[in-house]
Amino acid sequence: MAAPPASADAPRLPPPPAAAGDGPHRPAERSETACEDRLLPPVGTGRSPRKRTTSQCKSEPPLLRTSKRTIYTAGRPPWYNEHGTQSKEAFAIGLGGGSASGKTTVARMIIEALDVPWVVLLSMDSFYKVLTTQQQEQAAHNNFNFDHPDAFDFDLIVSTLKKLKQGKSVKVPVYDFTTHSRKKDWKTLYGANVIIFEGIMAFADKTLLELLDMKIFVDTDSDIRLVRRLRRDISERGRDIEGVIKQYNKFVKPAFDQYIQPTMRVADIVVPWGSGNTVAIDLIVQHMHSQLEERKLRWDMAALASAHQCHPLPRTLSVLKSTPQVRGMHTIIRDKETSRDEFIFYSKRLMRLLIEHALSFLPFQDCVVQTPQGQDYAGKCYAGKQITGVSILRAGETMEPALRAVCKDVRIGTILIQTNQLTGEPELHYLRLPKDISDDHVILMDCTVSTGAAAMMAVRVLLDHDVPEDKIFLLSLLMAEMGVHSVAYAFPRVRIITTAVDKRVNDLFRIIPGIGEADPGLTSGAPGPGGPESPPQGPASCPR
């Protein structure tokens, strides 16, 4: 029985113009130079086939790679509002179509043309169910139907896509096509502005359809799909030609007629002939740009500054007791005439006192130990699982030596956040967090906090990694009242700990009276911008 045609709601975009000498059903080939981009490798006939035997899901941060280093050319803007919650979900695109119809290639072309930082490509191939021993034997002899809806773990797909739309990090299984099993190590994907989900059964589940903001069906001639599948499965997945043809006739073609082609009705857009249709790609990208502009969050730093004026300091704030010793050290590090060596020495002393003070807020439980004299001693021991330190680069890493000196074998993560000079918004450029951080007590470190914008973004990143809010401790050598209120208002259960709180910030959002700008040179005493003997410059002097 023939599949029903696409509905009027799914416009069928025009096919691409045929190149000179092409037949009526041959897609026009894109030139290799037309797809050069900082995110993706060239796509063209001159490129050798991909040599991979596993499913592929990946994040696409904006990178510029050289022979010696990787440069992050743009950061991820805030995906949450001043309340610390995500008011706008990520834009999710579904790409459906038959096997080897060109879905992955179309997804890459959309990423390239869209030119939006922080894109996630989620492949349905990663979500095949775990096979039993009997099913693996059937798969080894090409007798298992991978083109049936029951072959996919839709519950895991839906939960993964929901978390990604909420901006949270997820762990995605990696499927090995040669052994027909999931690999032990899962891949971590982070939240993004745009999510592209592609797969043969992308439109086969009603719950999944509700999560997709745009549905695109890639319609490619069956002969072309068969040729592509033969080439892909033989060169990339270690299959033999007889097995591929057997599987195609027994499972792939019947599944397309029964399950895949009918889903063309629910598509918003039908793209004929796949990746060769550059006209369709351009129209899709234009529509996506308009949708993303409507969802864009805009930060108002002035409103953030005046929102909490005259309010009492929050109860979650703890300030190191201002003893004569602490007051004396603050006098030294605030004095512009202080030498660099003295500034470093007394800053490190204050940081260590701050860390010691913060550890007193960790949960402790009663325990009994035996002394060398054979007597019992009733004491206390840490009641949590583990302590992890996370520094907000660049200034936050100056506090790492103090944490390591106090906490033995502590794990350290880093988050790079800088302020966009044009928009005034904080942007996430890079993060590296230890595995299984969700059960730890996390000490988040930044040397100074003025507006609280960078601290709020760092806390939001930790929450997206499932760290409970009441297990996050924000530590800073010096804070402004504005930053304290901003963080406490957005995240009322985060413990805020500092050595001092100054009342004002100036028009450039610098803390007044403040201590100047700290930089990573404090950890080693090496020269660098921002010390008392050199003016702040570059990204380190952005408002935090």
BELHUZI-V571940 format. One record per residue. RES is the residue in one small letter. SS is DSSP state (h for helix, s for strand, l for the rest). OMEGA is omega in whole degrees, 0 to 359 (* if undefined). D_CENTER is the distance of its C-alpha to the mean C-alpha in Angstrom with 2 decimals. Layout:
res,ss,omega,d_center
RES,SS,OMEGA,D_CENTER
RES,SS,OMEGA,D_CENTER
//
This chain:
res,ss,omega,d_center
m,l,183,44.36
a,l,179,42.54
a,l,178,39.19
p,l,180,39.40
p,l,177,38.42
a,l,181,35.32
s,l,180,35.94
a,l,179,36.56
d,l,180,33.16
a,l,182,31.61
p,s,179,32.93
r,s,183,33.72
l,s,184,32.80
p,l,177,35.42
p,l,180,35.38
p,l,178,34.89
p,l,181,38.12
a,l,177,39.72
a,l,181,40.16
a,l,179,43.69
g,l,180,45.16
d,l,173,42.52
g,l,184,43.70
p,l,183,43.02
h,l,180,40.10
r,l,180,38.41
p,l,178,35.06
a,l,182,35.03
e,l,178,33.15
r,l,176,30.75
s,l,183,31.63
e,h,182,29.48
t,h,184,29.50
a,h,185,28.21
c,h,175,24.76
e,l,184,24.11
d,l,181,20.69
r,l,183,18.38
l,l,193,15.64
l,l,173,17.93
p,l,179,21.16
p,l,177,24.38
v,l,182,25.32
g,l,183,29.07
t,l,182,32.12
g,l,183,32.42
r,l,179,29.26
s,l,181,29.92
p,l,178,28.52
r,l,178,25.27
k,l,179,26.16
r,l,181,23.77
t,l,180,24.79
t,s,176,21.56
s,l,188,19.19
q,l,170,16.24
c,l,184,12.72
k,s,171,10.10
s,s,181,7.22
e,s,173,9.23
p,l,181,8.49
p,l,184,11.97
l,s,169,13.99
l,s,185,17.69
r,s,173,18.96
t,l,183,22.47
s,l,186,24.70
k,l,185,23.98
r,l,177,20.54
t,s,182,17.13
i,s,175,16.75
y,s,189,13.69
t,l,178,15.61
a,l,181,13.59
g,l,178,11.01
r,s,179,8.81
p,s,183,11.57
p,l,177,11.86
w,l,182,10.80
y,l,180,13.55
n,l,183,17.26
e,l,176,19.71
h,l,180,20.08
g,l,181,16.56
t,l,181,15.97
q,l,182,14.15
s,l,179,17.20
k,l,179,15.77
e,l,177,13.72
a,l,180,11.62
f,s,184,14.21
a,s,179,14.75
i,s,175,17.17
g,s,178,19.27
l,s,178,21.13
g,s,181,24.20
g,s,181,27.27
g,l,178,29.45
s,l,180,28.72
a,l,178,28.42
s,l,180,28.61
g,l,183,25.99
k,h,181,22.94
t,h,179,20.48
t,h,176,22.33
v,h,179,22.28
a,h,180,18.50
r,h,178,18.28
m,h,178,20.92
i,h,178,19.15
i,h,181,15.98
e,h,183,18.52
a,h,183,20.63
l,h,177,18.04
d,l,177,16.84
v,l,180,13.82
p,l,175,10.83
w,l,177,7.29
v,s,177,8.85
v,s,174,8.34
l,s,183,11.77
l,s,183,12.83
s,s,179,16.35
m,h,179,18.94
d,h,181,20.59
s,h,190,18.25
f,h,170,19.72
y,s,180,23.38
k,l,175,25.17
v,l,184,26.44
l,l,172,29.96
t,l,179,33.08
t,h,179,35.42
q,h,179,37.68
q,h,177,34.94
q,h,176,33.75
e,h,177,37.37
q,h,180,37.54
a,h,180,34.40
a,h,179,35.93
h,l,177,38.95
n,l,181,37.03
n,l,177,38.30
f,l,184,35.10
n,l,176,33.73
f,l,183,30.01
d,l,177,30.44
h,l,180,31.19
p,h,181,28.93
d,h,180,29.84
a,h,184,28.19
f,s,177,24.66
d,l,185,22.97
f,h,178,22.35
d,h,179,21.72
l,h,178,18.68
i,h,182,17.52
v,h,181,18.03
s,h,179,16.37
t,h,181,13.19
l,h,178,13.18
k,h,181,14.07
k,h,179,11.19
l,h,179,8.67
k,h,178,11.07
q,l,179,11.03
g,l,183,7.43
k,l,175,7.26
s,l,180,5.98
v,s,172,8.82
k,s,185,11.22
v,s,178,12.93
p,l,176,16.49
v,l,184,17.82
y,s,179,21.24
d,s,184,24.04
f,l,180,26.47
t,l,179,29.26
t,l,181,29.53
h,l,180,28.28
s,s,176,26.18
r,s,176,22.69
k,l,183,21.75
k,l,182,21.53
d,l,177,18.09
w,l,182,15.20
k,s,179,12.01
t,s,174,8.64
l,s,182,5.95
y,l,179,2.52
g,l,186,4.01
a,l,176,5.74
n,l,182,9.32
v,s,176,10.97
i,s,176,11.07
i,s,181,13.99
f,s,183,15.65
e,s,179,18.73
g,l,184,21.58
i,l,181,25.32
m,l,184,25.26
a,l,183,22.43
f,l,187,25.03
a,l,183,27.07
d,l,184,25.78
k,h,179,26.56
t,h,179,23.77
l,h,179,21.24
l,h,181,23.00
e,h,180,22.58
l,h,185,18.76
l,l,179,19.02
d,l,177,19.67
m,s,182,21.24
k,s,183,23.02
i,s,177,24.23
f,s,180,26.80
v,s,185,27.44
d,s,182,31.20
t,l,181,32.64
d,l,185,36.20
s,h,179,36.76
d,h,179,38.57
i,h,180,35.71
r,h,179,33.26
l,h,179,35.68
v,h,179,36.03
r,h,181,32.28
r,h,177,31.90
l,h,182,34.76
r,h,182,33.34
r,h,185,29.80
d,h,180,30.95
i,h,185,33.65
s,h,187,31.78
e,h,188,28.31
r,l,173,29.00
g,l,181,32.41
r,l,175,34.44
d,l,188,38.07
i,h,180,39.40
e,h,180,41.64
g,h,180,38.89
v,h,181,36.60
i,h,179,39.49
k,h,180,40.54
q,h,180,37.14
y,h,183,36.88
n,h,185,40.30
k,h,187,39.98
f,h,192,36.48
v,h,183,34.41
k,h,176,36.93
p,h,180,38.13
a,h,178,34.60
f,h,181,33.85
d,h,186,37.07
q,h,189,36.62
y,h,191,32.94
i,h,183,30.98
q,h,177,33.36
p,h,180,34.18
t,h,176,30.56
m,h,181,31.20
r,h,184,32.80
v,h,182,29.61
a,l,173,27.80
d,l,182,27.51
i,s,173,28.04
v,s,181,29.77
v,s,178,29.25
p,s,171,32.38
w,l,166,32.32
g,h,193,28.61
s,h,180,27.12
g,h,185,30.43
n,l,181,30.33
t,h,178,28.88
v,h,179,30.55
a,h,179,28.57
i,h,181,25.24
d,h,179,26.25
l,h,179,27.22
i,h,182,23.98
v,h,178,21.95
q,h,179,24.38
h,h,180,23.97
m,h,179,20.16
h,h,180,20.48
s,h,178,22.87
q,h,180,20.71
l,h,179,17.68
e,h,178,20.21
e,h,183,21.45
r,h,189,18.09
k,l,175,17.34
l,l,180,17.24
r,l,180,19.68
w,l,175,20.16
d,l,184,23.79
m,h,180,24.21
a,h,178,27.93
a,h,178,27.58
l,h,182,25.19
a,h,186,27.89
s,h,187,30.76
a,l,188,29.29
h,l,179,30.38
q,l,177,33.47
c,l,177,36.39
h,l,176,34.39
p,l,179,35.09
l,l,185,32.53
p,l,181,30.41
r,l,181,31.56
t,l,179,28.28
l,s,174,29.11
s,s,181,31.06
v,s,177,32.77
l,l,184,34.41
k,l,185,38.16
s,l,175,39.79
t,l,176,42.51
p,h,179,44.72
q,h,180,42.84
v,h,179,39.41
r,h,179,41.05
g,h,179,42.66
m,h,176,39.47
h,h,178,37.84
t,h,181,40.95
i,h,185,40.60
i,h,178,36.95
r,h,182,37.49
d,l,182,40.64
k,l,179,40.15
e,l,181,43.05
t,l,178,41.37
s,l,182,41.05
r,h,180,37.76
d,h,179,38.80
e,h,178,39.70
f,h,180,36.52
i,h,184,34.44
f,h,184,36.77
y,h,174,36.87
s,h,179,33.16
k,h,177,32.52
r,h,179,35.18
l,h,180,33.62
m,h,180,30.15
r,h,176,31.74
l,h,179,33.67
l,h,179,30.52
i,h,179,28.77
e,h,179,31.99
h,h,182,32.18
a,h,182,28.63
l,h,179,29.39
s,l,180,32.25
f,l,177,29.92
l,l,179,28.54
p,l,177,30.22
f,s,179,33.37
q,s,180,35.90
d,s,175,39.55
c,s,181,40.51
v,s,177,43.78
v,s,180,44.32
q,s,181,47.55
t,l,177,48.82
p,l,178,50.74
q,l,178,53.91
g,l,181,53.11
q,l,177,52.44
d,s,176,49.58
y,s,179,47.27
a,s,183,45.30
g,s,181,42.04
k,s,174,38.35
c,s,182,35.29
y,s,186,31.53
a,l,180,30.64
g,l,180,26.89
k,l,184,25.10
q,l,176,23.59
i,s,178,22.63
t,s,175,19.46
g,s,177,19.20
v,s,181,16.16
s,s,175,17.23
i,s,183,15.96
l,s,9,16.89
r,l,189,19.47
a,h,184,22.04
g,h,182,20.51
e,h,175,21.26
t,h,181,24.94
m,h,182,24.91
e,h,180,23.77
p,h,179,27.40
a,h,179,28.73
l,h,180,26.31
r,h,180,27.19
a,h,184,30.84
v,h,183,30.80
c,l,181,28.46
k,l,176,29.35
d,l,179,26.74
v,l,176,23.84
r,s,183,20.34
i,s,172,18.37
g,s,181,14.70
t,s,175,13.66
i,s,178,11.49
l,s,179,12.61
i,s,177,13.20
q,s,183,15.98
t,s,175,17.95
n,l,185,18.49
q,l,181,22.28
l,l,184,22.89
t,l,184,21.10
g,l,182,21.19
e,l,172,17.65
p,s,179,15.20
e,s,178,12.25
l,s,182,9.20
h,s,187,9.98
y,s,172,8.99
l,s,175,8.41
r,s,183,10.40
l,l,177,11.32
p,l,179,14.27
k,l,175,14.42
d,l,182,15.63
i,h,189,15.05
s,h,181,15.56
d,h,186,19.34
d,l,163,19.74
h,s,188,21.05
v,s,175,18.65
i,s,182,20.39
l,s,190,18.23
m,s,170,20.19
d,l,189,20.81
c,l,177,24.29
t,s,178,24.97
v,s,179,23.61
s,l,179,25.28
t,l,183,23.53
g,l,184,20.83
a,h,180,18.12
a,h,179,16.08
a,h,178,16.87
m,h,179,15.80
m,h,179,12.29
a,h,177,12.17
v,h,179,13.71
r,h,176,11.36
v,h,179,8.40
l,h,178,11.04
l,h,178,12.10
d,h,174,8.89
h,l,174,9.53
d,l,172,13.01
v,l,179,14.89
p,l,184,17.98
e,h,182,18.68
d,h,176,22.12
k,h,180,20.94
i,s,177,19.24
f,s,178,21.71
l,s,182,21.15
l,s,178,23.64
s,s,178,24.96
l,l,181,28.22
l,s,179,28.97
m,s,169,27.71
a,s,180,28.98
e,h,180,29.99
m,h,180,27.78
g,h,178,24.61
v,h,181,25.91
h,h,182,26.61
s,h,181,23.29
v,h,182,21.28
a,h,179,23.94
y,h,181,24.15
a,h,185,20.49
f,l,189,20.23
p,l,181,23.87
r,l,176,23.44
v,l,178,21.68
r,s,181,24.44
i,s,186,24.97
i,s,182,27.19
t,s,177,28.77
t,l,180,32.09
a,l,177,33.02
v,s,175,32.15
d,s,190,33.48
k,l,192,34.40
r,s,165,33.60
v,s,181,31.29
n,l,183,32.83
d,l,177,32.11
l,l,179,29.49
f,l,171,27.85
r,l,180,29.25
i,s,179,30.51
i,s,4,34.30
p,l,172,36.17
g,l,178,33.16
i,l,186,33.12
g,l,183,31.79
e,l,176,28.51
a,l,178,27.45
d,l,185,25.88
p,h,178,25.10
g,h,179,28.78
l,h,183,29.67
t,h,184,28.63
s,l,184,31.15
g,l,180,33.45
a,l,179,32.66
p,l,178,33.23
g,l,182,30.34
p,l,170,29.80
g,l,178,30.01
g,l,183,32.67
p,l,182,35.92
e,l,178,37.66
s,l,185,35.22
p,l,177,33.68
p,l,180,29.95
q,l,175,28.42
g,h,186,25.24
p,h,183,21.71
a,h,183,22.83
s,h,178,25.11
c,l,180,22.61
p,l,183,22.95
r,l,*,20.81
//
